[in-house]
Amino acid sequence: MVRYDFPKYEIILDLEEDIYFPADDTFALIDAIQLEDNHRFVIEIGSGSGIISIVLAKSNPKVRFLITDISLPAVKNIKKNIEINEIRNTIDLVCMDKLEASINLYPDVVIWNPPYLPMGDETENIKALDKVMVIGGNKGFEEAFKLMQYLKSLNINVILYTIFSSIGTSESTFNTIRETEGIEVIVCSEVNLFFEKLYLVKVIIGEINGKKIKTES
Ligand SMILES: C[S@@+](CC[C@H](N)C(=O)[O-])C[C@H]1O[C@@H](n2cnc3c(N)ncnc32)[C@H](O)[C@@H]1O
């Protein structure tokens, strides 16, 4: 375990070896998220070190957070980081697969920096625990897409902040999602990395300004 200082976000985190180390995707997602005055309940899936929700919870004390991760080592690490940053009052923490164990939870905002790389020759030999952190399916975006469909099935108005990689995704993927799913996809920012571009995406599910988004019939 090593203790790190993140001065830009004014937090300190203990980071265990087997959890996802905050990186460019993490920081870009934190910077893209905008909580509004009427947002009261945020769920973050796959929180890793807990950094995203911890940063947001510190600057949004009226918002309730539920943090999840499928990895037990990650959840134990997040618990420690919540304690170090003294924000136990507004954050709940559970170990679960996406939102599988939740019933009747209606968040205003869901956040997920998902595993977004496609399965392929380069990723085939990664060890199982690391695969959970980085591989999102054959094309890479399947995990995020499944979550969108699940949130849509709840019939609520909810905003999802997530990430797509240019490996396996293009602008036309977003058009297809808009047209077939009736979900608004807004690219908030793009981050150019060495071998890929990341799309930081705000997905609006339900209604925008009282209007239901139309799907292609
Ligand atoms: C790319 S890492 C992001 C970690 C952290 N949010 C960040 O941005 O630094 C993806 C995280 O999602 C978790 N994860 C993967 N599949 C999951 C699932 N089905 N349900 C919940 N968490 C999952 C992994 O354990 C990992 O911590």
The ligand as an ORCA input file, in Angstrom:
! r2SCAN-3c Opt
* xyz 0 1
  C     -11.359      1.384    -15.136
  S     -11.527      0.978    -13.427
  C     -12.081      2.553    -12.777
  C     -11.763      2.760    -11.321
  C     -12.075      4.151    -10.782
  N     -13.481      4.480    -10.923
  C     -11.246      5.198    -11.496
  O     -11.799      5.886    -12.382
  O     -10.057      5.354    -11.181
  C     -13.019      0.008    -13.464
  C     -13.512     -0.438    -12.098
  O     -14.785     -1.103    -12.300
  C     -14.827     -2.268    -11.507
  N     -15.774     -3.159    -12.173
  C     -15.590     -3.879    -13.304
  N     -16.710     -4.547    -13.633
  C     -17.623     -4.231    -12.688
  C     -18.983     -4.600    -12.480
  N     -19.617     -5.443    -13.290
  N     -19.639     -4.084    -11.410
  C     -19.000     -3.235    -10.542
  N     -17.704     -2.843    -10.688
  C     -17.035     -3.343    -11.754
  C     -13.384     -2.777    -11.457
  O     -13.158     -3.603    -10.330
  C     -12.607     -1.438    -11.407
  O     -12.392     -1.024    -10.069
*
